[in-house]
């Protein structure tokens, strides 16, 4: 990701109300824990009750 992409991402997360401050330095090295926290937070924001059960956490084809 470019510097502009990271800056826009951090600003967007702040605007959406993400509870933790995300800095640009978090992405200097791969940060899988932060990415997983952000993805889980976004899913819970869109569908609050859908990640509480194991069957809803697994994508079924």
N, C-alpha and C positions, 0 to 999 in steps of 0.2 A: 504494500500500500504506500502511496505517496504521502508526503507530509500534509498536503491539503486534505486527503482522504481521512487521515488520522485526526486532524484538527476538526473536520466536520463531524466525524463520528463522536468525538468526545463532547463537542458542543450539543449534538443531537441527544446524546444520552442525558446530559445535564438538563436540557429542555424537557425531555420526557419524564424527568423526576427520578432518575436512577439514584438509589440511596447512597451510593459510594462514589467518591471522587475518582475519576479516571484521568490519569495524566498521560502525556505523550511518552514518557519514559517507560510506562508499562509495556510498550510494544517494541522496545529495543531488542528484546529476545522473545522467543515464543512463550506466550503466557496462556496456556490451555485452561488453567483454572479460572482466569478472568473471563475468557471467552465462554466457558461453560456456565459461569454465573450469569453473564449477560443474556445468553440464550434462554436459560431457565427463567430469568426475570421477565423477559419479553413474552415467553409462552404463558407464564402465570398472569401477566397483564392482559393478554388477549383472551385466554380461556382459564379463569381462576380455578375451576374445579376439575380440570381434565388431567392434571399430572399427579393426582393423589393416589390413583390406582395403578398397579403394575401393568395391567393390560393396556392402559392408555398411554404409557410411556414407550411402548414398543410399536413401531410402524408395522402394520400388517398389510400384506399384498394379497 
